Amino acid sequence: MNRRTTKLIHPRLQLTLVSWFLGVAFVALVLQVLLLGAFLAELAARIPDQGAVVAAEANGMLMRAFVVSLLFLVPVTLGVGVLITFRIAGPVYRFEEYLDRIARGEEVGECRIRKGDQLQGLCDRINAAVAALRGARGAQTGAPTDGSTEREAA
């Protein structure tokens, strides 16, 4: 009951966040390949006899390392990113649904999200705001908000 089976509960938000993760990982990978290439070029310059061979082989080795790393990095980043973001996207989806129900005029109880999900504090604030609005609406209509009757209030 408490387990969310759909990991892409809010695909647009989650895929946007995961895309940012992939972008940062890609930039880090490119930086590593460039640094390793520079270090290999420096090493090749210091080896008198075989330096040209090292320099000639380095580019191909770096390209293979880049492709293999990328083939590993993309699925791992996607998987981990989706698993991490669904603890945020699930509550965001729940808040949107809850607020949509309120906007349609439906009677709703308290907003609840799963234990372990992020944004627990926001859920509490939404509940406090809805409770305050109910109290203000009750005061405008003359209905008591503390459970007493109008006669008792007079």
N, C-alpha and C positions, 0 to 999 in steps of 0.2 A: 504494500500500500504506500509506503513511504519512499519507494524507489522510482526514480524517473528513468523510463526505458528509452525514450527518445533523447539522444544526445544533442541533436541540432534543434532545440526547442525554439530558438529565435535565430534562424539561419543568417539573416542579414547582419545582425550584430556580431554573432560569433565568427562568421567568415571574415568580416572586416577586421576584427581583433587578430584572428589567426593570420591574415594577410600581413598585418603589421609585424607579427612575430617572424613570419617568413622573410620579410624585407630586412629586418635587423639581422637575422641569421645569415642571409645571403651576403649582406655587406661585410659581416664578420668573416665569412668564408673567403670572400674575394681579398680582403685585407690579409688574411693568413697566407693565401697563395702568393700574393705579391711579396710579402715579407720573406717567405721561404725561397721564392725565386731570387730575391736580392741576396739572401745569404748564400745560396748555391752559386750565384755569379761571383760573389766575393771569394768563396772557397775555390772555384775554378781558376780565378786569377792568381791564387797563392800556390797552386799545384803546377810546377813548371812543365812536367812531361805530359801529364794526362788532363790538364786543365781544359783543353779544347774539347776532349771527349765528354767530360763532365758537363760543360756548357751546352754541347749539342744534345745530350740526352736529357738535360734538366727540363727543357720546355715540354717535351712529350710526357715526362713523368709527372710534371706539375698539372698538366691538362687532365691526365688520367685520374690523378688524386682529386682534382676539382670535381670531375664528373661523378666519381664514386661517392665522394662526400655529399654531393648534391642529391644523388639518388637515395642516399641514406637519410639526409637531413630533411628533405621535403615530407616524406610520409611520417617520420617521427614528430616533426614540428606540427604537422596537421593533426595527428592523433592526440598528442599531448595538449595542443592548443584547444581542441574541441573539448577534451575532458576537463580542462581547467575552466574554460569559459562557460560551460553549462551550469556551473554553480553561481554564475552571475546572470546569465541569460535567462535561466529558469525563473528566478525571482522577478526580473524585469518583465518577462512575459506575464507572470501572475499579476503584477501590479497593473499592467495595461488592461488585462481582462477584468480585474476588480474595478478599476476606475471606469471602464466602459459600461459595466453593469450599473454603477452608480449614476452615470450620465444618462442611461436609459430609464432611470427612475426605479430600478428594481430594489427591493429590500435586500440588503446584504448584511451578513454578520461581519465579524472581524476578518481582516485580511490575514492570511496565514501562509507562511512558506515553510519548506522542509528544514528540519534541523540539519545543520552543517552547511546550508546555503549561505552565501554572502548576502549582504544588505539587510540583515536582521533589524538594524537600527532604523533604516528607512521604512521598513514595514511597520515598526512601532510608531513612527511619526505619521505615517498615512492613517493608521488607526486613530491616533490622537486628533488629527485634523478632521476626520470623518465624525468622530464623537463630538467635537466642538461645533461642527456644522449642524449636527442633529440637535444639539442643545440650543443653538441660535434659532433654528427653524421652529423648535418647540416653543421658545420664548415669543417668537413673532406670532404664532397661531394662538397664543394664550394657553397652550397646554403646558402643564407643569413638567419639568424635566427630572424631578426627583422621585417620581412615583406617587405623589400625593394627588388628591383630587382638587378641582377648582374651588369647591366649597371650603376645603381645609386651608387652601392658600389665602382665602379672603378673610 
